[in-house]
């Protein structure tokens, strides 16, 4: 018997373990947020009582955007249509929302296209075991302070198009030591950490030199772990900067949309938060 049910918060480590097995980088605490935040929900698909797959959703009101994430099917259960079943369940439960969106691998996009999702733009995942980013001179940055978080949330909302207050507050609680702000208070970068990578995330800056300075500061903070950073491919100059510092493109993802297209992300949004959260 096949059953789709909500994931309990206590099961967040199970979801994170599934993520680890497909070489993703989502920590148990982040899976806990996905299963407990008021605008987030995770699902397990069970086959005869055994967990076979997962999927998650983040919703943004008023019934505007649904961001779909954590679509995983265990290897022994693949090619049975279970990913499609989970997506159909999500699409039915969120049918009143104007836009459904997700980031897929090129192979994964073949699952979503028959459901009506269209490829809009590509996203590149960069990584480095030994990064060496050189910051421009005379641009000051510092580690983020609690009182600066409200401005970071406002800047992120302008770029992302919706408030991610609960996500960014969570990020600062968990990874505040990885977050930097420019000294003029107009730009920021966040961080995430789990087993495989320390990720530089949600870099937002009006100008390229400040973006470079923030990325360099975040990268140089701790080089004991491989690092990753994810950019929309329109960020060509910033991507060249990453390559100059030893980052290599590891894989490509596709930004897919069903319904109203939210449009091209604004240029100040230099790197995404992550394939799981946009």
Rosetta blueprint (number, residue, H / E / L):
1 X L
2 X E
3 X E
4 X E
5 X E
6 X E
7 X L
8 X L
9 X H
10 X H
11 X H
12 X H
13 X H
14 X H
15 X H
16 X H
17 X H
18 X H
19 X H
20 X H
21 X H
22 X L
23 X L
24 X L
25 X L
26 X L
27 X L
28 X H
29 X H
30 X H
31 X H
32 X H
33 X H
34 X H
35 X L
36 X L
37 X L
38 X L
39 X L
40 X E
41 X E
42 X E
43 X E
44 X E
45 X E
46 X E
47 X E
48 X L
49 X L
50 X E
51 X E
52 X E
53 X E
54 X E
55 X E
56 X E
57 X E
58 X E
59 X E
60 X E
61 X L
62 X L
63 X L
64 X L
65 X E
66 X E
67 X E
68 X E
69 X E
70 X E
71 X E
72 X E
73 X E
74 X L
75 X H
76 X H
77 X H
78 X L
79 X L
80 X L
81 X L
82 X H
83 X H
84 X H
85 X H
86 X H
87 X H
88 X H
89 X H
90 X H
91 X H
92 X H
93 X H
94 X L
95 X L
96 X L
97 X L
98 X L
99 X E
100 X E
101 X E
102 X E
103 X E
104 X E
105 X E
106 X L
107 X L
108 X L
109 X H
110 X H
111 X H
112 X H
113 X H
114 X L
115 X L
116 X L
117 X L
118 X E
119 X E
120 X E
121 X E
122 X E
123 X E
124 X E
125 X E
126 X E
127 X E
128 X E
129 X L
130 X L
131 X L
132 X L
133 X L
134 X L
135 X L
136 X L
137 X L
138 X L
139 X L
140 X L
141 X E
142 X E
143 X E
144 X L
145 X L
146 X H
147 X H
148 X H
149 X H
150 X H
151 X H
152 X H
153 X H
154 X H
155 X H
156 X H
157 X H
158 X H
159 X H
160 X H
161 X L
162 X L
163 X L
164 X L
165 X H
166 X H
167 X H
168 X H
169 X H
170 X H
171 X H
172 X H
173 X H
174 X H
175 X H
176 X H
177 X H
178 X H
179 X L
180 X E
181 X E
182 X E
183 X L
184 X L
185 X L
186 X L
187 X L
188 X E
189 X E
190 X E
191 X E
192 X E
193 X E
194 X L
195 X L
196 X L
197 X L
198 X E
199 X E
200 X E
201 X E
202 X E
203 X E
204 X E
205 X L
206 X L
207 X L
208 X H
209 X H
210 X H
211 X H
212 X H
213 X H
214 X H
215 X H
216 X H
217 X H
218 X H
219 X H
220 X H
221 X H
222 X L
223 X L
224 X L
225 X L
226 X L
227 X E
228 X E
229 X E
230 X E
231 X E
232 X E
233 X L
234 X L
235 X L
236 X H
237 X H
238 X H
239 X H
240 X H
241 X H
242 X H
243 X H
244 X H
245 X L
246 X L
247 X L
248 X E
249 X E
250 X E
251 X E
252 X E
253 X E
254 X E
255 X E
256 X E
257 X E
258 X E
259 X E
260 X L
261 X L
262 X L
263 X L
264 X L
265 X L
266 X L
267 X L
268 X L
269 X E
270 X L
271 X L
272 X L
273 X L
274 X L
275 X L
276 X L
277 X L
278 X L
